[in-house]
Amino acid sequence: MTDVYGNGQGGHPGRPVVERIDGGLPRSARLEQFSLAFVHLVAAAAGCSIKSHATDYDGVDITIAASAEYETYYCPEFELQVKCTTQRELLRDDHMVWTLTRDRFLKLVHPKRYNLALLGVLLLPEGPDRMLDLSEEGVRSSGRMYFEYASRLGGIEDGKASKTVRLPRSNLFDVEGLQEIMRNIGDGGQW
């Protein structure tokens, strides 16, 4: 924050007026950073860790890992492609729609992918002041992330430049949802 002294235009001469300075991060980068931070927050609360990728060239942004032993596997993990939007019109009664370019889609759903992959889309309210509420009561965000397993996103028609997919609203990426994903993987379940 910068102190600005009154100049006769709403401030008192000699008395500091506090002016909020925005960090200047472009909107798309701000949404990307917020969505990654959101995933970190959920993962930490669920008892999981994050393995960051330097790039998302392979169609995913991060790997989420558990450090627990499940019925079939010890330390299961999965990869997550993270997207973020303020476009509420993408939300339907029972799902959210999201469009991926052909290249991104094919990387995410590649049948030879070693680790399980998911797509997560965080829906936030419009405006940077509405993304997050910090108070003495705690940290709150009215954003919700919906996810779907890449293996359930279907295929893409030859010649199509993009694919619009559906993420069920019942697939909430929250603490309970993340713990359930890990249980499914760790117990050797189908996805």
C-alpha positions in Angstrom: 0.0 0.0 0.0 1.1 3.5 -0.7 0.4 6.5 1.4 -1.0 9.4 -0.5 -1.4 12.8 1.1 -4.5 14.9 0.7 -4.5 17.5 -2.0 -7.8 19.2 -1.5 -9.6 16.6 -3.6 -11.3 14.6 -1.0 -8.3 14.3 1.4 -7.2 16.4 4.3 -4.0 18.4 3.8 -1.1 16.7 5.6 -3.2 13.7 6.6 -2.4 10.4 4.8 -5.1 8.8 2.7 -4.6 5.1 2.1 -4.9 4.2 -1.6 -5.2 0.5 -2.6 -2.8 -0.5 -5.3 -3.7 -3.5 -7.4 -0.8 -5.8 -8.2 -1.5 -5.4 -11.9 -1.6 -9.2 -12.6 -3.6 -9.7 -15.8 -7.1 -11.2 -15.3 -6.3 -14.6 -16.9 -3.1 -15.0 -14.8 -5.0 -14.0 -11.7 -7.6 -16.7 -12.3 -4.9 -19.2 -13.0 -3.0 -18.4 -9.8 -6.2 -18.4 -7.8 -7.3 -21.8 -9.2 -3.9 -23.4 -8.3 -4.0 -21.9 -4.8 -7.6 -23.2 -4.4 -6.3 -26.7 -5.2 -3.4 -26.3 -2.8 -5.8 -25.3 -0.1 -8.2 -28.2 -0.6 -5.3 -30.7 -0.9 -3.7 -29.5 2.4 -7.1 -29.7 4.2 -7.6 -33.2 2.8 -4.1 -34.3 4.0 -2.6 -34.6 0.5 0.4 -33.0 -1.1 1.0 -31.3 -4.4 3.7 -32.0 -7.0 4.0 -29.0 -9.2 4.8 -29.2 -12.9 7.1 -26.6 -14.5 4.8 -26.5 -17.6 1.4 -28.0 -18.5 2.7 -29.2 -21.8 1.4 -32.8 -21.1 -2.1 -31.5 -20.5 -2.0 -31.3 -16.8 -0.9 -28.6 -14.3 -0.2 -30.5 -11.0 -0.1 -34.0 -9.5 -1.9 -34.6 -6.2 -0.6 -37.3 -3.9 -1.8 -39.0 -0.8 0.7 -40.4 1.8 -1.5 -43.2 3.0 -2.0 -46.9 2.5 -5.3 -48.0 1.0 -6.7 -51.4 0.3 -4.7 -51.9 -2.9 -2.1 -49.1 -3.2 0.2 -47.1 -1.0 0.6 -43.4 -1.9 -1.9 -43.0 -4.8 -1.7 -40.0 -6.9 -3.4 -38.4 -9.9 -2.8 -35.5 -12.3 -5.1 -32.5 -12.6 -5.7 -30.0 -15.4 -7.0 -26.9 -13.7 -9.1 -24.2 -15.4 -10.9 -21.2 -13.9 -13.7 -18.9 -15.1 -16.2 -16.4 -13.9 -18.7 -17.3 -16.7 -21.7 -18.4 -14.7 -23.6 -19.2 -17.9 -21.5 -22.3 -18.2 -23.3 -23.8 -15.2 -26.4 -25.9 -15.9 -28.8 -27.6 -13.6 -26.8 -30.8 -13.2 -23.4 -30.0 -14.9 -20.9 -27.4 -16.0 -19.7 -27.2 -19.6 -16.2 -26.5 -20.6 -14.5 -26.4 -24.0 -11.0 -27.7 -24.5 -8.9 -27.2 -27.7 -8.3 -30.4 -29.6 -4.7 -30.6 -28.6 -5.4 -30.1 -24.8 -8.3 -32.6 -24.9 -6.2 -35.3 -26.7 -3.3 -34.9 -24.2 -5.7 -35.1 -21.2 -7.5 -38.2 -22.4 -4.5 -40.0 -24.0 -5.1 -43.7 -23.5 -1.4 -44.4 -22.7 -1.3 -41.8 -19.9 0.6 -43.4 -17.0 -1.3 -41.7 -14.2 -5.0 -41.1 -13.8 -6.0 -37.6 -15.0 -8.9 -35.3 -14.1 -10.1 -32.0 -15.4 -11.1 -29.5 -12.8 -12.8 -26.1 -13.5 -13.2 -23.5 -10.8 -16.1 -21.2 -11.1 -15.7 -17.9 -9.3 -17.9 -14.8 -8.9 -17.0 -11.9 -11.1 -14.6 -9.3 -9.7 -11.3 -9.6 -7.8 -12.9 -8.3 -4.6 -15.4 -11.2 -4.6 -12.9 -14.1 -5.1 -11.9 -14.4 -1.5 -13.1 -13.2 1.9 -10.5 -13.0 4.6 -11.8 -12.1 8.1 -11.3 -13.1 11.7 -14.0 -15.8 11.1 -11.7 -17.4 8.5 -11.1 -17.8 4.8 -14.0 -18.1 2.5 -14.5 -18.4 -1.2 -17.8 -18.6 -3.0 -16.0 -20.4 -5.8 -16.7 -24.0 -6.6 -14.6 -26.5 -8.5 -16.2 -29.2 -10.5 -14.2 -32.2 -11.9 -14.5 -35.2 -14.2 -12.2 -38.1 -14.8 -10.5 -37.7 -18.2 -11.5 -41.3 -19.1 -15.1 -40.2 -18.9 -14.8 -37.2 -21.2 -15.4 -39.3 -24.3 -13.7 -38.8 -27.7 -13.4 -36.0 -30.2 -14.6 -36.2 -33.8 -12.1 -36.1 -36.7 -11.6 -32.6 -37.9 -13.1 -30.9 -34.8 -10.9 -28.1 -33.4 -12.4 -28.4 -29.9 -14.5 -30.5 -27.6 -17.1 -29.3 -25.1 -17.3 -31.6 -22.0 -19.6 -31.9 -19.1 -18.5 -31.9 -15.5 -21.2 -33.1 -13.2 -22.2 -30.7 -10.4 -22.2 -33.7 -8.1 -18.4 -34.0 -8.7 -17.3 -31.2 -6.3 -13.6 -30.8 -5.8 -13.6 -30.2 -2.0 -12.0 -32.0 0.9 -14.6 -34.8 0.9 -14.5 -35.1 -2.9 -10.7 -35.3 -3.0 -10.6 -37.9 -0.2 -13.1 -39.9 -2.2 -11.0 -39.7 -5.4 -8.0 -41.0 -3.4 -10.0 -43.8 -1.9 -11.2 -44.8 -5.3 -7.6 -44.9 -6.7 -6.1 -46.4 -3.5 -8.7 -49.2 -3.3 -8.1 -50.1 -7.0 -11.5 -48.8 -8.1 -12.6 -48.2 -11.6 -12.7 -44.7 -13.0 
